[in-house]
Amino acid sequence: MTKTPYAELLGMLSRHRGVVGSFVVSERDGLAVDSNVQIGVHAEAVAALAASLHRKARLACGAAGCGVVTFLRLDAEKGGVLAAGRDDLVLVTISEARANVGLLRVEMMRAAKALA
Amino acid sequence: MPDEIRRLSDDLARDPSSLVFMPLADALRRAGQLDVALRVALRGLDRHPYLPDAHDVLARIHADRGDLERASDEWEMALRLDPSHPQANLGLGFVEFRRGDLESAERRLSAVPPAEQTPGVAAALAHVRSALGARPANGAAVVVPNGSGPAEPIVAPEPTAPIAIAPVETVVAVQTPAPPLAASAWTTPRSTRAVPEFPSPDPTRTKQLFDSALDGSDQHALLVDGDGLVLAGAYVDGSGKDVAEVIAAELAGVSSEAERAMRHLGLGAWTSLLVEADDAIVAMTPAPNGSLLVVTASRKTPVGLVRLLLDRVLARARDWLVRVS
């Protein structure tokens, strides 16, 4: 089995406390390029939705003249989804409420620069 | 019908990744088993998220459940995947018709290329044009004639478009001087649902609704409905142009997608969406009636403060929505 260039990055993110999965997804078609998720996580569906949310945020920010989207954070009652994109690729992490979002944000933004 | 459902269920059980979930969900919908139909359609979409026909089936189920907002989202998704999808155009035309936006419904249905004009689209177009013709220029109330006795539904042909439009009683209500709100009927053969009336707020005041809750000229707030239309607030870009409608349109469906993502993950209801961009921070949160509240602030503003602003503006939006609903 061949490792993708993102395997190490995804493995590193998934080792964080409270992270239940992370993946690299193509924003254009919502397909997961690579993923590292716990059993039971609907990676494909969530990847598609996260890519779509990122695309909408990017287009809205473009229309508002806010510049390029660097980070997106979707919060819910018991956790959330974090995303950092570069060109067509978006790095997505699914986290529980106990995750250290600040640390994940810094690591994801740094890692996003290495995407593509 | 039960035989058909049983046969399709067996087929799906044999091959869960097959596309048979679409006719099965549609058959269940037509049999009135909406909850089961919804589950089948959602499960199928998990496996095949880029099939326009699957989104069309899901939209029909939502429409039959009376959830026009979600139906509209799904038909829009179908159109994004296949811009000439006739059933999605038909569905969105019906939604606009139902909301009383006859001009948009007419525009949408007549934009379907002749080659794609199914009998259902043609019949719906004829009906919308008839309703448009019956609308008086002075905005007086009018009942669009549709004969007496049981309504004669315009039914799109099976199996591709089993949705029916039944003009049971098309009433154009009048609110002078505001434009008339059309309480049109869009029903399935099983039910007739009324469209709730929505007052027409003063547009100049709605644009300034959040001004007093914001702290500076670099902060903006918008209340956007589930269809991506501005309800209140304003957004003027650096060149002085009001781009609120464009932003709202781009954000259409954010709320339902966030909700679906959280449902898949079992993380509970979504509470906020924070977007960091080079020059601004954008925060969003779900607001009443399926709407979305958007607050933007310059990059200088601390993220924590943006969230506080969001809470403050949300309180204002809730209060306003209660007053106008």
Interface residues (C-beta under 8 A of the other chain):
Chain A: V20 D29 G30 V41 H42 E44 A45 V46 A48 L49 A50 S52 L53 K56 A57 L59 A60 C61 G62 A63 A64 G65 C66 G67 V68 V69 T70 F71 L72 R73 L74 D75 A76 E77 K78 G79 G80 V81 I94 E96
Chain B: L45 D46 P49 Y50 Y235 D237 G238 V243 V246 I247 E250 L251 A252 G253 V254 E257 A258 R260 A261 M262 H264 L265 G266 L267 G268 A269 W270 T271 S272 L273 L274 V275 E276 A277 D278 D279 A280 V282 V294 T296
